[in-house]
Amino acid sequence: MKKIILSACILTSALILLSCAKKPSMAEQAEAEEILYAVTAKKLSVGTLDDYLEFGGDVDSVSSVSVMPDMAGKLSGVKVSVGDMVKKDQIIAYVDASRPGYNYSESPVKAPAAGRIISLVTNIGTTVSQAMPVAKISNTEEMEIKINVPERFISRVKEGQRVELTFDAYPGEIFGAKVSEVSPVLDNSSRTMLTKVRIVQRNNKIKIGMYARVKLITETRSNSIVLSSTAIVTREGKPYVFVLNQTTSEDEKPTVHQQAVKLGLTIDDKTEIVDGLTAGQIVVTKGQSLLSEGSKVNVVSLTE
């Protein structure tokens, strides 16, 4: 009987000690359960956003001329090669107009203008005529691209507009050009307006006949805050971004503020922020879909 009473006393004492132990507060429990989100962020700066129309076209010479023989006959001699520079009235070939029973002196074929030979009939004995070009001469120092602008876009095109050219042969490189001529009339069948784009600076990389992707800049927003469109989240039908709050300690993880923004022009994957953000702020660009006001984050990557 004494053993039973002693065991009961020990059990009661243990329960009293446990009940007296300090319980964690609700704040401490919330802190222990708080989630830390890994995010990628970007420091905002002032930039430029270009709106554009995109076309494709072949590079051609601004001025070129076909060389026609004065007489029909057979090609009897060629004095130049493709790529050669020629002067005006320089002899580039000879044509023999002789036929059975009739012998004629060779007729010279002269260059009607100075330039570079870009095509040439080289097979001796080939029959040519006054309607058949023996060669083509171009001024390769000045090159252009002809594009056809659909009727719905003609109000956005004018002479002098800046143009950016890209070529598959040179990935990542951008070449400068400008709109040099805009047709005053539209083609009735295609409902398009012929527009010529002149390459601004001669570059030996660009060859006649190359296919160019033409980006015609129609509007430029300068001194703007430009942000990746994926950084913007929509909550209750309104656009927001998450801005990092500055911390006073390196060991302290930053929190985020859900900032309402006003959007402007959106081009490709970039959006102009008209109101709500300033240069120098750090904005979450990836990992923001689960964030809310005051969420703690771990910035795994920061770009400027």
C-alpha positions in Angstrom: 0.0 0.0 0.0 2.9 2.4 0.8 4.5 1.6 -2.6 1.3 2.6 -4.4 1.1 5.9 -2.5 4.8 6.7 -3.3 4.4 6.0 -7.0 1.3 8.3 -7.1 3.3 11.1 -5.4 6.2 10.8 -7.9 3.8 10.9 -10.9 2.0 13.9 -9.5 5.3 15.8 -9.0 6.4 15.0 -12.6 3.1 16.4 -13.9 3.5 19.6 -11.8 7.1 20.1 -13.2 5.9 19.7 -16.8 3.1 22.1 -16.3 5.5 24.7 -14.9 7.8 24.5 -17.9 7.8 27.6 -20.1 5.6 27.3 -23.1 6.6 29.0 -26.4 4.7 32.2 -27.2 2.5 32.5 -30.3 5.0 34.9 -31.9 7.8 32.4 -31.4 5.7 29.6 -32.9 4.9 31.8 -35.9 8.5 32.7 -36.4 9.5 29.0 -36.3 6.9 28.2 -38.9 7.7 31.2 -41.1 8.6 30.3 -44.7 11.6 31.7 -46.5 11.2 32.1 -50.3 14.1 31.8 -52.7 13.9 34.5 -55.4 15.8 36.2 -58.2 15.9 40.0 -58.1 17.0 42.9 -60.3 18.1 46.4 -59.4 16.1 48.9 -61.5 17.7 51.5 -63.8 16.5 53.9 -66.4 16.4 52.4 -69.9 14.9 52.6 -73.4 12.1 50.6 -74.9 11.5 50.5 -78.7 8.3 49.7 -80.5 8.9 48.3 -84.0 7.5 46.7 -87.1 9.4 43.6 -88.4 9.9 42.6 -92.0 12.3 40.6 -94.1 14.1 41.4 -97.4 17.1 40.8 -99.6 20.1 43.1 -99.7 20.5 44.7 -103.0 22.6 47.5 -104.5 21.1 51.0 -104.6 22.1 51.3 -108.2 22.8 48.5 -110.7 22.8 48.2 -114.4 22.6 45.3 -116.9 25.2 45.2 -119.6 23.7 44.4 -123.1 25.7 43.7 -126.2 25.3 45.9 -129.3 25.1 42.9 -131.6 23.7 39.3 -131.4 26.2 36.5 -131.8 28.4 34.2 -129.8 30.5 35.3 -126.8 34.1 35.1 -128.0 36.0 36.6 -125.1 35.6 37.7 -121.5 38.0 40.3 -120.0 36.8 40.5 -116.4 35.7 38.3 -113.5 32.9 38.4 -111.0 33.9 40.8 -108.2 36.1 43.0 -110.4 35.7 46.8 -110.3 35.3 48.3 -113.8 35.3 51.8 -115.2 32.7 53.4 -117.5 33.2 52.3 -121.1 35.7 49.6 -120.1 35.6 46.6 -122.4 34.4 43.6 -120.4 33.7 41.1 -123.3 33.6 40.5 -127.0 30.8 39.2 -129.2 31.4 37.6 -132.6 28.4 38.2 -134.9 29.9 36.1 -137.8 27.7 33.4 -139.4 28.2 31.1 -142.4 29.1 33.2 -145.4 29.5 36.4 -143.4 32.6 37.4 -141.3 32.4 40.3 -139.0 34.9 41.9 -136.6 34.4 41.2 -132.9 32.0 43.6 -131.3 33.2 44.9 -127.9 30.8 44.9 -124.9 31.5 48.0 -122.8 30.5 48.8 -119.2 27.8 51.6 -119.3 28.7 52.7 -115.8 31.5 52.3 -113.2 31.0 49.7 -110.5 31.6 46.1 -109.5 30.7 43.0 -111.6 28.2 41.0 -109.6 27.1 38.6 -112.4 28.7 37.6 -115.7 28.3 35.1 -118.5 31.6 33.4 -118.7 31.1 30.4 -121.1 32.8 31.2 -124.4 30.5 30.3 -127.4 27.3 31.2 -125.6 24.8 32.8 -127.9 23.8 36.3 -126.8 21.5 39.0 -128.1 20.7 42.6 -127.5 17.9 41.6 -125.1 20.2 39.3 -123.1 22.5 40.8 -120.4 26.1 39.7 -120.5 26.8 41.1 -117.1 25.4 43.1 -114.2 27.3 46.0 -112.6 26.4 47.3 -109.2 27.7 50.0 -106.8 28.3 47.7 -103.8 29.3 50.7 -101.6 25.7 51.6 -101.2 23.2 48.9 -100.4 19.5 48.8 -99.6 16.6 46.5 -98.8 13.1 46.8 -100.2 10.2 45.9 -97.9 6.5 46.1 -98.5 4.6 47.6 -95.6 0.9 46.6 -95.2 -1.7 49.3 -95.5 -2.7 49.2 -91.8 0.9 50.2 -90.8 1.7 53.0 -93.2 0.9 55.7 -90.7 3.8 54.5 -88.6 6.4 54.7 -91.4 8.3 57.8 -92.6 11.6 58.7 -94.1 14.6 58.9 -91.8 13.3 56.3 -89.3 15.9 54.2 -87.5 16.1 50.6 -88.6 18.0 47.6 -87.1 19.1 44.8 -89.3 20.1 41.2 -88.2 21.4 38.3 -90.3 21.5 34.6 -89.7 25.2 34.6 -90.6 26.0 37.0 -87.7 23.8 36.0 -84.7 23.6 38.6 -82.0 25.0 41.4 -84.2 22.9 44.4 -85.1 23.6 46.6 -88.1 22.3 50.2 -88.5 20.1 51.4 -91.3 17.4 54.0 -92.0 14.3 54.4 -94.1 15.5 56.2 -97.2 12.4 56.2 -99.4 8.7 55.8 -98.9 6.4 55.2 -102.0 3.7 57.8 -102.3 1.2 55.2 -103.6 0.1 51.7 -102.6 0.1 48.6 -104.7 -3.5 47.9 -105.6 -3.2 44.1 -105.7 -1.2 43.6 -102.4 -2.4 46.7 -100.6 1.2 47.4 -99.5 3.5 50.4 -99.7 7.0 49.9 -101.1 9.7 51.2 -98.6 13.4 51.3 -99.1 15.8 50.9 -96.2 19.4 52.1 -96.8 22.3 50.6 -94.9 23.9 53.5 -93.0 27.5 52.4 -92.8 29.2 50.1 -95.3 30.2 46.8 -93.7 32.2 44.2 -95.5 30.2 41.5 -93.7 27.0 42.4 -95.5 26.8 41.0 -99.0 24.4 41.6 -101.8 21.8 38.8 -101.9 21.8 38.2 -98.1 18.5 37.9 -96.4 18.0 40.5 -93.6 15.5 40.7 -90.8 14.4 44.3 -90.7 13.2 45.9 -87.5 11.7 49.3 -88.2 11.6 51.4 -85.0 8.3 53.3 -84.9 8.4 54.6 -81.3 11.0 55.0 -78.6 10.4 55.5 -74.9 13.5 57.0 -73.4 14.4 57.4 -69.7 11.9 54.8 -68.7 11.8 52.1 -66.1 11.7 48.9 -68.1 11.0 45.6 -66.4 10.6 42.0 -67.5 6.9 41.2 -68.1 7.3 38.0 -66.0 8.1 40.0 -62.9 4.6 41.5 -62.9 1.8 39.6 -61.0 -1.9 40.3 -61.2 -3.9 40.3 -58.0 -7.7 41.0 -58.1 -7.3 42.3 -61.7 -4.5 44.8 -60.8 -0.8 44.7 -61.7 1.8 44.5 -58.8 5.5 43.9 -58.4 7.3 42.9 -55.2 10.0 45.3 -54.0 12.6 44.3 -51.5 12.7 46.2 -48.2 16.1 47.3 -47.1 17.5 45.5 -44.1 19.8 46.9 -41.4 21.7 43.7 -40.7 23.5 41.3 -43.1 22.2 38.3 -41.2 18.6 39.5 -41.4 16.6 38.2 -44.4 14.8 41.0 -46.3 11.0 41.2 -46.7 9.0 42.3 -49.7 6.4 45.0 -50.3 3.6 44.4 -52.7 3.8 47.5 -54.9 0.9 48.6 -57.2 2.2 49.8 -60.6 0.9 51.5 -63.7 1.9 49.8 -67.0 2.8 51.5 -70.2 4.2 50.0 -73.5 4.8 46.3 -73.7 7.2 45.0 -76.3 8.2 41.4 -76.6 8.9 40.3 -73.0 9.6 43.9 -71.6 7.1 46.3 -70.1 7.4 50.0 -69.4 6.5 51.0 -65.8 4.8 54.4 -66.0 4.2 54.8 -62.2 5.0 53.0 -59.0 8.7 52.3 -59.3 11.9 54.3 -59.3 15.5 53.6 -60.4 17.6 52.0 -57.7 14.8 49.9 -56.2 15.3 46.1 -56.2 12.4 44.1 -57.6 11.8 40.4 -57.5 11.8 38.9 -61.1 11.5 35.2 -60.4 9.8 33.3 -57.6 7.2 36.0 -56.9 4.1 34.0 -57.6 3.8 32.7 -54.0 4.8 36.0 -52.3 2.5 38.3 -50.3 3.0 41.5 -48.3 5.8 41.1 -45.8 7.1 37.7 -47.0 10.7 37.0 -46.1 12.9 36.1 -49.1 16.4 34.7 -49.8 17.9 36.5 -52.9 19.8 33.8 -54.7 20.7 36.0 -57.7 20.8 39.8 -58.1 21.4 41.5 -61.4 21.7 45.2 -62.3 
